[in-house]
Each structure stands twice: as C-alpha cells, then as structure tokens.
Amino acid sequence: MKCLYLIFACMSALSSCSLFTDEDPKKNSYQPLWEYNFDIGYFSSIDPILHNNKVIYSALDEKKNDFSANSTLEAFDKEEGKMIWRWDKTIDDSYDQFYFESEYYLNDNILYISTGIDYAIDLQQGNTVHYLDQPKIGGQGFFGKDDFIFSTFDTQNDEKSTMKYTKTNAFDWNILFEFQRNDTVAYTFRDVLYNEDNDDLLYFPYTKWNGTNFFPGFLIYSLNSKAILSKRTYTEITNDHFVDNKSVLIDEKIFLPCYGMVICVDKNSGELLWQKKVNGNTSRSGILYSKDGGFFVNTELNLYSLNPENGNIIWQKESRAASRLQYHNGVIYYTGGSKLRAVDAASGESLMAIEAPSKSADDGAFFQSVITIDPENEKIYTASYTHAYCYPTLR
C-alpha cells in the first residue's frame, strides 16, 4: 500500500491534458456525447449499471409526485445512447420500495436487486428471471458474493437485528446470525466486505447503540463453520459516530466511514489504527480508495484527500456531496450541489462544475446523485430528473 501511495503522491508532478484550463462552469465546449429524454422523469435510485455494450438507468414509468412513482429499468447502447430494452416489470409506487435499490449485485448477466421486493433480472434482454412475490418485512441492503446474497432485517416488533442470506437461484432467506434489540442495546448492519485471500471470511461493519451513544464496529464471520469468529465495537471513540456508508477493505485494512469521522482498523486483529474527524457526514458520497493509492472522503461540507497510512489530511476543499465518488486518470468525479463536478486528485483543484443541460430547459431538472464511469471507453454516465447523459472524461 505504501508503494501505491507514493505513486499517487508523485502524480502531482505530472502534467495532464484537461478539457478546461480553469473552473469556469459556463464554458460551452464541454457537451454530452449523447443524451436521452425520459419524457416522464428519473428517480435517483441507482448508479448507472455497465453491462457489456449497455448502460442501464432507472427511470420513472409513471410520474405521480417527486417522491413516489412507478420506476423501471432501461438499457441503452453505451456508445450511441440508443435504447436496447425496457425491463418487463415495474417497481411499486412506494418511496420505501426505492430506498435500498442503490445496493445491488451483478453476477454474470443477472442483476439481483432489492426494492422491498427482490428481483433477478437478465440484463441481456431485460427479462425477470425470478422474484419474491411478497415484500421482505424490514429488509434492507442487498450484497452479493459468488452464489450468495446477503441482506439485513429488523423484525417487525423491533426485537432482533438479523443478517440473512439466500442463494442466487431463488429468494429463500435464511438466518446467518442475529442480535437481540432492546431499550439499551441495538445493532445496525451497513454492508458486507469480502476477503479476496480467503473465501471463507466475511466482514460485517455495524453500528452499536448503547441506549445513549452510537459506536462503529465490525465482526468477522466464517461461512464454513457458520459462526462469528470475532466482534469488536470501538467504544473508545467519543461522541456519536455511526457507520453511515459503505466500508472499504484494502489489503490488511478496513476503512469505516462514520458520521463525522473516518476510522481505519486492522482486518485481522480489529486494532484501531487511526481515526480522523471530518466536517459533516459521509452518508451521501462516502469514501473512495483509488487503484493508485489515493484515499478520498466526501461529506456534505468538505472533500478530503487523506493519507491512508495514518489519516493525515493531504488537502481539503469545500464540497457539496450528493453522488458516490468516481475516479479516473487522476480526477475525482461526483455530482453535488446540482452540478457535475471534477477535482484534480493530486492537488484538490476544481476542474469543472457544470449544470445539467436540462436544468434551464426542463424547469430545474438538475443532476441527480447518480454517476458511473466506464474506464474502458473513458465516459461518464449520469442523469438529471428528465435526461440520461453521457460525457467524456476530462483525461
């Protein structure tokens, strides 16, 4: 990891080609390569999904109001923007049905997605392979590994927090582990991390509430022995710092994004290696670890570049968090404050902050909190309330 970090730090000394020489957001030279008008609208439920020659968006099928509508999936040719298929199902018109759609699992050609109702969708043709007829009660999140899918459940009477699993060939949920909930103890599980060096081990970041304060933690689970191997709650961290976004496992370290803080722990021993307070929460954009060793944190107030070895701040700048962070060729991309933004990863210099073309044309249809970059064709896929957009990367 140290070598990767040194490579990243050296990038500041390299010159690169950018479409902009300054951060003037009014330049008209940067235009979408293609756009698609949904006619009805778009709900910010998923980052665009890349699959072979396609990019898949989630668009409104029938608009009812800004927060509740039937939603579908639409696939486009990622180079030209021509529609290839529309999903043969429609998500129910409840806001709760949308909330956890952002976490999905793509295994070969099959997309596994939970909107309260679980769907397995063949992305070749947009057909539903199988689905669960009735909504999961209290089901949240949707994370996959090989032939397994995991989801957290809170029981209806609020007495248990349960992690369940199912095989990908059917939605038949079984208990992996569970914890009692009461007036003084409660657990909330955020996601699951996988160890590439050991297929048996799963890492589950969580938040523990002790009746007064929230504390981050994680447990290690063995698939082979069907048992929790260890569990560590970081009660030494003062104030309320609950896990509020997806965690990252890199080499021997786990990075936990928390409300007002980022912490780094040893994945084997659970030792707290460092903690760094940040201004705001990470619940929108979260954290990003780039392949060349850069480590970035975005809150609703500030964007940070941190040294992943010790948490020291390399640079920070004012920010408006919305989408998850994306990275390509030394540039960080995200949507925030209604704009598509680009920041130089080495220096923190703003390279771009543009409004959606639809904002003036469609009565304020600004960029939504969705973005995906295809590193192979160097294109950015994002959307406003009314349009899908494809832009070229800056470098």
Rosetta blueprint (number, residue, H / E / L):
1 M L
2 K H
3 C H
4 L H
5 Y H
6 L H
7 I H
8 F H
9 A H
10 C H
11 M H
12 S H
13 A H
14 L L
15 S L
16 S L
17 C L
18 S L
19 L L
20 F L
21 T L
22 D L
23 E L
24 D L
25 P L
26 K L
27 K L
28 N L
29 S L
30 Y L
31 Q L
32 P L
33 L L
34 W E
35 E E
36 Y E
37 N E
38 F L
39 D L
40 I L
41 G L
42 Y E
43 F L
44 S L
45 S L
46 I L
47 D L
48 P L
49 I E
50 L E
51 H E
52 N L
53 N L
54 K E
55 V E
56 I E
57 Y E
58 S E
59 A E
60 L E
61 D E
62 E E
63 K E
64 K L
65 N L
66 D L
67 F L
68 S L
69 A E
70 N E
71 S E
72 T E
73 L E
74 E E
75 A E
76 F E
77 D E
78 K L
79 E L
80 E L
81 G L
82 K L
83 M E
84 I E
85 W E
86 R E
87 W L
88 D L
89 K L
90 T L
91 I E
92 D L
93 D L
94 S L
95 Y H
96 D H
97 Q H
98 F H
99 Y L
100 F L
101 E L
102 S L
103 E L
104 Y E
105 Y E
106 L E
107 N E
108 D L
109 N L
110 I E
111 L E
112 Y E
113 I E
114 S E
115 T L
116 G L
117 I L
118 D E
119 Y E
120 A E
121 I E
122 D E
123 L L
124 Q L
125 Q L
126 G L
127 N E
128 T E
129 V E
130 H E
131 Y E
132 L L
133 D L
134 Q L
135 P L
136 K L
137 I L
138 G L
139 G E
140 Q E
141 G E
142 F E
143 F E
144 G E
145 K E
146 D L
147 D L
148 F E
149 I E
150 F E
151 S E
152 T E
153 F E
154 D E
155 T L
156 Q L
157 N L
158 D L
159 E L
160 K E
161 S E
162 T E
163 M E
164 K E
165 Y E
166 T E
167 K E
168 T L
169 N L
170 A L
171 F L
172 D L
173 W L
174 N E
175 I E
176 L E
177 F E
178 E E
179 F E
180 Q E
181 R L
182 N L
183 D L
184 T L
185 V L
186 A E
187 Y E
188 T E
189 F E
190 R L
191 D L
192 V L
193 L E
194 Y E
195 N L
196 E L
197 D L
198 N L
199 D L
200 D L
201 L E
202 L E
203 Y E
204 F E
205 P E
206 Y E
207 T E
208 K E
209 W E
210 N L
211 G L
212 T L
213 N L
214 F E
215 F E
216 P E
217 G E
218 F E
219 L E
220 I E
221 Y E
222 S E
223 L L
224 N L
225 S L
226 K L
227 A E
228 I E
229 L E
230 S E
231 K E
232 R E
233 T E
234 Y L
235 T L
236 E L
237 I L
238 T L
239 N L
240 D L
241 H L
242 F L
243 V E
244 D L
245 N L
246 K L
247 S L
248 V E
249 L E
250 I E
251 D L
252 E L
253 K E
254 I E
255 F E
256 L E
257 P E
258 C E
259 Y L
260 G L
261 M E
262 V E
263 I E
264 C E
265 V E
266 D E
267 K L
268 N L
269 S L
270 G L
271 E L
272 L E
273 L E
274 W E
275 Q E
276 K E
277 K E
278 V L
279 N L
280 G L
281 N L
282 T L
283 S L
284 R L
285 S L
286 G E
287 I E
288 L E
289 Y E
290 S L
291 K L
292 D L
293 G L
294 G L
295 F E
296 F E
297 V E
298 N E
299 T L
300 E L
301 L L
302 N E
303 L E
304 Y E
305 S E
306 L E
307 N L
308 P L
309 E L
310 N L
311 G L
312 N L
313 I E
314 I E
315 W E
316 Q E
317 K E
318 E E
319 S L
320 R L
321 A L
322 A L
323 S L
324 R L
325 L L
326 Q E
327 Y E
328 H E
329 N L
330 G L
331 V E
332 I E
333 Y E
334 Y E
335 T E
336 G E
337 G L
338 S L
339 K E
340 L E
341 R E
342 A E
343 V E
344 D E
345 A L
346 A L
347 S L
348 G L
349 E L
350 S E
351 L E
352 M E
353 A E
354 I E
355 E E
356 A L
357 P L
358 S H
359 K H
360 S H
361 A H
362 D L
363 D L
364 G L
365 A L
366 F L
367 F E
368 Q E
369 S E
370 V E
371 I E
372 T E
373 I E
374 D E
375 P L
376 E L
377 N L
378 E L
379 K E
380 I E
381 Y E
382 T E
383 A E
384 S E
385 Y L
386 T L
387 H E
388 A E
389 Y E
390 C E
391 Y E
392 P E
393 T L
394 L L
395 R L
